[in-house]
């Protein structure tokens, strides 16, 4: 899966959960500035886990501040599965 595809999945999932248009979000976007609260972020991550068949332990989310950092973590999990 390409980085662009992962970003698109994030945008779509986050937009649906937060009920906001996040189609213009890029990897440098700070998650805190997207208007997504911590509960919504956990929902986004849970959805990514289900859709991509990965597991992201909560302790690995500490320090994640940007969309790009989150995608790095997801990419790492995908690489271990594949």
C-alpha positions in Angstrom: 0.0 0.0 0.0 1.4 3.4 -1.0 1.8 6.3 1.3 -0.8 8.3 -0.7 -3.3 5.4 -0.3 -2.7 5.4 3.5 -3.2 9.2 3.6 -6.4 8.9 1.6 -7.7 6.2 4.0 -6.8 8.4 7.0 -8.6 11.4 5.4 -11.7 9.4 4.6 -11.9 7.7 8.0 -11.2 10.8 10.0 -13.7 12.8 8.0 -16.4 10.3 8.6 -15.8 10.0 12.3 -15.2 13.7 13.0 -18.0 14.7 10.6 -15.7 17.3 9.0 -14.2 17.7 5.6 -10.6 16.7 6.1 -9.9 16.0 2.4 -7.1 18.6 2.3 -5.2 17.3 5.3 -1.5 16.5 4.5 1.1 14.6 6.4 2.4 17.7 8.1 -1.0 18.4 9.6 -1.0 18.5 13.4 -3.7 16.0 14.6 -4.6 18.4 17.5 -5.4 21.2 14.9 -7.7 19.0 12.8 -10.5 19.4 15.3 -10.4 15.7 16.2 -10.6 15.1 19.9 -8.8 12.2 21.6 -11.9 10.0 21.6 -12.4 10.5 17.9 -8.7 9.8 17.3 -9.1 6.5 19.1 -12.1 5.7 16.8 -10.0 6.6 13.7 -7.2 4.3 14.9 -9.6 1.5 15.7 -11.1 1.8 12.2 -7.7 1.7 10.6 -6.8 -1.4 12.7 -10.0 -3.1 11.4 -9.7 -2.0 7.8 -6.0 -2.7 7.5 -5.9 -5.8 9.8 -3.2 -4.4 12.0 -2.8 -3.8 15.8 -1.5 -0.5 17.2 -0.9 -0.7 20.9 -2.0 2.4 22.8 1.5 3.0 24.3 2.9 3.4 20.8 0.5 6.4 20.2 2.3 8.5 22.9 4.1 11.4 21.2 2.2 11.1 17.9 1.5 14.7 16.9 1.2 14.8 13.1 -0.7 12.8 10.5 2.7 11.8 9.1 3.9 10.3 12.4 0.7 8.3 12.6 1.1 7.1 9.0 4.7 6.1 9.8 3.4 3.9 12.7 0.7 2.4 10.5 3.2 1.7 7.8 5.5 -0.1 10.2 2.6 -2.3 11.4 1.6 -3.0 7.8 5.2 -4.1 6.9 5.1 -6.5 9.8 1.9 -8.1 8.6 2.9 -8.3 5.0 
